[in-house]
Amino acid sequence: MTMLTLNINGEDKTAQVEGRTLLVDFLRDGGLTGTHVGCETSQCGACTVHMNGAPVKACSVFALEAEGAQITTIEGMAVPDGEDAGLSALQAAFKEHHGLQCGFCTPGMIMSAAALLKEVAKPDEAQIRSHLEGNICRCTGYHNIVKAIMAASGQDVSGIAAE
């Protein structure tokens, strides 16, 4: 067992972990179950989190590799306090534009989309689809996911038909 310290959603966390513990398991075992385990081979993207601001698939990172890192999970995306407490703009857009169906892929999709929106303020459909290539939606709901991301970036999606 090795002592691990990292910052998760703004809070420092120290724990003993085995060398083989994956970051996704560390997070879920610590109560952050929004990060989903899908394929366990880094193919589906359901386990996407941000590590030091960059999206990573938590099933392909050992917890010890995250030593000292800042980790943001889907739970950390929400606005915690104040007048605007609740869902982030991206989470609210997914809700409003039906960007989730069964919801299994949603945390990974939102985390990947947040990374894209940090790079490209108003991405077009092709940019969004390209950026989400590492995230699989089992319900084939990509159309509304793309629409939700565009809406979250402030683009008018009123003319885009829902699927």
C-alpha positions in Angstrom: 0.0 0.0 0.0 1.2 3.5 -0.9 -0.1 6.8 0.4 -1.8 8.9 -2.3 -2.7 12.6 -2.1 -4.7 14.4 -4.8 -7.3 17.1 -5.1 -10.7 15.9 -6.2 -13.3 18.6 -7.1 -11.5 21.2 -5.0 -11.0 19.0 -1.9 -7.7 17.4 -0.9 -7.9 13.6 -0.4 -5.3 11.4 1.1 -5.6 7.6 1.2 -3.6 4.4 1.0 -4.0 2.6 -2.3 -2.6 -0.5 -3.9 -0.3 0.0 -6.9 -2.8 -1.7 -9.2 -5.8 0.5 -8.2 -7.2 2.4 -11.2 -8.2 6.0 -10.8 -11.8 5.2 -11.7 -12.0 2.6 -8.9 -10.4 5.0 -6.5 -13.0 7.7 -7.3 -16.0 5.3 -7.2 -14.8 3.6 -4.0 -14.6 7.1 -2.5 -18.3 7.7 -3.3 -18.0 9.6 -6.6 -20.1 7.2 -8.6 -20.9 9.6 -11.4 -17.7 8.4 -13.2 -18.9 5.3 -14.9 -17.1 2.1 -15.6 -18.1 0.9 -19.1 -15.6 -1.1 -21.1 -12.6 -1.0 -18.8 -10.4 -0.8 -21.9 -10.5 3.0 -22.5 -12.7 2.6 -25.6 -16.1 3.9 -24.4 -15.2 7.2 -22.6 -17.8 6.7 -19.8 -15.0 7.1 -17.2 -13.7 10.5 -18.6 -12.5 12.9 -15.9 -10.2 15.9 -16.0 -6.8 15.5 -14.6 -5.0 18.9 -14.3 -7.5 20.3 -16.7 -7.1 17.7 -19.4 -9.6 14.9 -20.2 -8.4 11.4 -19.3 -10.1 8.0 -19.3 -9.9 7.1 -15.6 -9.9 3.4 -16.4 -6.5 3.7 -18.1 -4.8 5.7 -15.3 -3.5 4.2 -12.1 -4.5 6.2 -9.1 -0.8 6.6 -8.1 -0.2 8.2 -11.5 -2.5 11.0 -10.3 -0.4 11.8 -7.2 -0.6 15.5 -6.6 -3.0 16.1 -9.5 -6.2 18.1 -9.6 -9.1 15.8 -10.6 -12.5 17.0 -11.7 -15.3 14.6 -12.0 -18.9 15.0 -13.2 -19.9 15.8 -9.6 -17.4 18.7 -9.7 -19.0 20.3 -12.7 -22.1 21.5 -10.9 -22.2 25.0 -9.5 -21.9 24.3 -5.7 -23.2 27.5 -3.9 -24.8 30.8 -4.3 -27.7 32.1 -6.4 -26.7 30.0 -9.4 -26.2 26.7 -7.5 -27.2 23.6 -9.4 -26.3 22.3 -12.8 -23.5 23.8 -14.8 -24.6 25.4 -18.1 -23.4 22.3 -20.0 -25.3 19.9 -17.7 -28.4 22.1 -18.0 -28.1 22.1 -21.8 -27.9 18.3 -21.8 -31.1 18.2 -19.8 -32.9 20.8 -21.8 -32.0 19.4 -25.2 -32.4 15.7 -24.4 -28.6 15.0 -24.7 -29.0 12.0 -22.4 -31.1 8.9 -22.9 -30.1 6.1 -20.6 -27.5 8.4 -19.1 -24.7 5.9 -18.9 -22.4 7.8 -21.3 -23.5 11.3 -20.1 -20.8 11.9 -17.5 -18.0 11.1 -20.0 -19.7 13.1 -22.7 -20.1 16.1 -20.5 -16.5 15.9 -19.3 -15.2 15.6 -22.9 -17.5 18.4 -24.1 -16.3 20.7 -21.3 -12.7 20.2 -22.5 -13.7 21.0 -26.1 -15.5 24.2 -25.0 -12.4 25.3 -23.2 -10.5 25.1 -26.5 -13.2 26.2 -29.0 -15.8 28.7 -27.8 -18.4 27.9 -30.4 -17.6 24.6 -32.0 -19.5 23.5 -35.1 -21.1 20.1 -35.5 -18.1 18.5 -37.2 -15.7 19.7 -34.5 -18.0 18.4 -31.8 -18.4 15.0 -33.4 -14.7 14.7 -34.0 -13.9 15.6 -30.4 -16.4 13.0 -29.1 -15.0 10.1 -31.1 -13.6 8.5 -28.0 -17.0 8.5 -26.3 -19.6 5.9 -27.2 -23.3 6.4 -26.7 -25.1 3.0 -26.4 -28.4 4.6 -27.3 -27.0 6.3 -30.5 -28.2 9.7 -29.2 -25.4 11.7 -30.7 -27.6 14.2 -32.5 -29.1 15.6 -29.3 -25.7 15.5 -27.6 -24.2 17.6 -30.4 -27.2 20.0 -30.1 -26.8 20.3 -26.3 -23.1 21.1 -26.7 -23.9 23.7 -29.3 -26.6 25.2 -27.0 -24.2 25.3 -24.1 -21.7 27.3 -26.2 -24.4 29.9 -26.7 -25.3 29.0 -30.3 -28.9 29.1 -31.6 -30.2 25.6 -32.0 -33.8 26.5 -32.4 -33.7 25.5 -36.1 -32.1 22.1 -35.4 -34.8 19.4 -35.3 -34.7 16.9 -32.3 -34.2 13.3 -33.0 
